[in-house]
Amino acid sequence: MPSDPDLDLRGRLIRGLGSLRDMLPGSFVERKRACGRPNCHCADGKQLHTQYQISVLVEGQPKAFNVPAKLVEQVRKQVEMRGRFDAAAATICGINLKRLLKQKEDQ
């Protein structure tokens, strides 16, 4: 029996979802800001501090959470995982729809 490339792709995508188990929702945000201390190097408005945040919806409301510098790369990767998850889910749904329409056609 010949293999169906769509089913092969769907299977690979589904098996790969486990690697995305640490994904995070939302957006990763990098901001520049002044801290407010008058003697700080940022007081002139030129050498601002970098602040990292993750912006998510919590109970339908946008919330921003600060990300410590030591977790920046980890959180950035975890947010990017969500994009890969969404792309895989869209592909799987597209394959399933294509199969449904073909099945409907064959009846």
C-alpha positions as CSV (number, residue, x, y, z in Angstrom):
1,M,0.0,0.0,0.0
2,P,1.6,3.3,-1.0
3,S,2.1,5.8,1.7
4,D,0.2,9.1,1.7
5,P,2.6,12.1,2.0
6,D,0.0,14.1,3.8
7,L,-0.4,11.4,6.5
8,D,3.3,11.1,6.8
9,L,3.7,14.8,7.4
10,R,0.8,14.9,9.8
11,G,2.3,12.0,11.8
12,R,5.7,13.8,11.9
13,L,4.1,17.0,13.1
14,I,2.1,15.3,15.8
15,R,5.1,13.3,17.1
16,G,7.1,16.6,17.1
17,L,4.6,18.4,19.3
18,G,6.1,16.9,22.5
19,S,9.2,18.9,22.0
20,L,7.1,22.1,22.3
21,R,5.8,21.2,25.8
22,D,7.6,24.2,27.4
23,M,6.1,26.8,25.1
24,L,4.8,30.0,26.5
25,P,2.0,32.2,25.2
26,G,2.2,35.9,24.3
27,S,4.9,38.1,23.0
28,F,8.5,38.7,24.0
29,V,9.1,42.4,24.4
30,E,12.4,44.4,24.8
31,R,12.0,47.9,26.1
32,K,14.3,50.8,26.7
33,R,13.5,53.0,29.7
34,A,14.9,55.4,32.3
35,C,14.9,54.2,35.9
36,G,14.1,57.6,37.3
37,R,17.2,58.0,39.5
38,P,18.6,61.5,38.8
39,N,22.3,60.4,39.1
40,C,22.0,57.4,36.8
41,H,23.5,57.2,33.4
42,C,20.0,56.9,31.9
43,A,18.9,60.3,33.2
44,D,20.0,62.1,30.0
45,G,17.6,59.9,28.1
46,K,20.3,58.5,25.8
47,Q,21.8,55.4,27.6
48,L,18.6,53.8,28.7
49,H,18.2,50.5,30.6
50,T,17.0,47.5,28.7
51,Q,13.9,45.8,30.2
52,Y,12.6,42.4,29.0
53,Q,9.0,41.4,29.4
54,I,6.5,38.8,28.3
55,S,3.1,40.2,27.3
56,V,0.2,37.8,27.6
57,L,-3.6,37.9,28.0
58,V,-4.7,36.9,31.5
59,E,-8.5,36.5,31.8
60,G,-8.9,38.6,28.6
61,Q,-6.8,41.4,29.9
62,P,-3.2,42.2,28.6
63,K,-0.6,41.8,31.3
64,A,3.2,42.3,31.1
65,F,5.6,40.3,33.3
66,N,9.2,41.3,33.7
67,V,11.8,38.6,32.6
68,P,15.1,38.5,34.6
69,A,18.2,38.9,32.4
70,K,19.3,35.4,33.2
71,L,16.1,33.9,31.7
72,V,15.9,36.1,28.6
73,E,17.1,33.5,26.0
74,Q,15.1,30.7,27.6
75,V,11.8,32.8,27.6
76,R,12.5,34.1,24.1
77,K,12.8,30.4,22.8
78,Q,9.7,29.3,24.7
79,V,7.6,32.1,23.2
80,E,9.0,31.2,19.7
81,M,7.9,27.6,20.4
82,R,4.3,28.8,20.4
83,G,4.7,30.0,16.8
84,R,6.0,26.6,15.8
85,F,3.0,25.0,17.6
86,D,0.6,27.3,15.8
87,A,2.2,26.5,12.4
88,A,2.1,22.8,13.0
89,A,-1.6,23.0,14.2
90,A,-2.5,24.9,11.1
91,T,-0.8,22.4,8.8
92,I,-2.5,19.4,10.6
93,C,-5.9,21.1,10.4
94,G,-5.3,21.8,6.7
95,I,-4.4,18.1,6.0
96,N,-7.5,17.0,8.0
97,L,-9.8,19.3,6.0
98,K,-8.3,18.2,2.7
99,R,-8.9,14.5,3.7
100,L,-12.5,15.3,4.8
101,L,-13.3,17.0,1.6
102,K,-11.9,14.1,-0.4
103,Q,-13.9,11.6,1.7
104,K,-17.0,13.7,1.2
105,E,-16.3,13.7,-2.6
106,D,-15.9,9.9,-2.7
107,Q,-19.3,9.2,-1.2
